[in-house]
Amino acid sequence: MPNLALSAAIGPYDHVRDLLDGSIRADGIDLTVLQLPIEEIFYRFTKFREWDISEMSFGKVISLASQGDPGIVAIPVFPSRVFRHSSIYVRSEAGITRPEQLAGKRVGVPEWAQTASLYSRGMLAHEHGVDLRSIHWHQAGVNDPGRVEKVKLKLPEGLRLTVVPDKSLSQMLLAGDLDAVFSARPPEAFTRGEGRVRRLFEDYRSVEQAYWRKTGIFPIMHVVALRREVYERNRWIAMNLQKAFTVAKERSLKRLTDITASYYAVPWMAENTVLSRQQLGEDFWPYGIEANRTTLEAFAQYAFEQGVSHRKVTVEELFAPEVQTSFKV
């Protein structure tokens, strides 16, 4: 029987490259890989399901699952994880130096369902006691006007979210129309380095390390999703893909500690890898459900509280049953 031909759109991360370039193969599968900007991948797969396998925003996956959307099913492979204290930007003139000071302020997000800002809001509410209803939220593109939500929301009563179609978050920060922005992608007002916009947490690495030690949460940004009709016809592909992605990740982690040659154009990569293992554990980028249950359950709670999920979704609902357990020898 010939291999199953499937299409996939996933970012060019080192921890997936061996699968995407054919160095390793998922048993029984031939992949055609598309390399596209991440926002384009999310938009086209959320709206049109244009390929069989896709990297997906975790926020969009959980929102669609809560609405009973039958079109996709996820596997617990996490291409992108980022602590998001570094993703809160404040207007320097606003005088905001502590997260508690965001209460009552005007804060922008690119999309309410963007995973990065969802985690940031969860941290703000759960770690710093800020009532999200006290903030006047604004939704707009980070650097370009006209960005829209990709999923339907069910906002909590009393929460204020204003859609701004004709301005960008960066423009509104500089004009004084916003006090802060929560965004995975930095606003141009920050990247230009003019000093008018800065990070709320200047020493964000130490803050994020303390957050990890306290909560055990390593935020998951993206998951791998399958078109359900493809999965239902060939349910074996979920586990075969899970295994192949795991092998690719293990090869990448091995390269991180190889000091024979520089696989990455970053100094002290091996030393930073050792430090990550000391702080987060031997497998500091785990796949699967149980190794990530603390993060997954926190995310499900945040999504429900913030109206991204229309109902409380269990972790097990999100992922194909075939990858939730494994055989033992």
ABEGO torsion letter per residue (X at the ends): XBBBBBBBBBBBBAAAAAAAAGABBBBGBBBBBBBBBAAAAAAAAAAAGABABBBBBAAAAAAAAAAGBAABBBBBBBABBBBAAAABBBBAAAGBABAAAABGBBBBBABAABAAAAAAAAAAAAAAGBBAAABBBBBBBAABBGBBBABBBBBBBGBBBBBBAABBAAAAAAAGABABBBBABBBAAAAAGAGABBBABABAAAAAAAAAAAAGBBBBABBBBBBAAAAAABAAAAAAAAAAAAAAAAAAAAAAABAABBABBBBGAAAAAAAAAAAAEABABBBEAAAAAAAAAAAAAAAAAAGABABBBBAAAABBAAAABBBBX
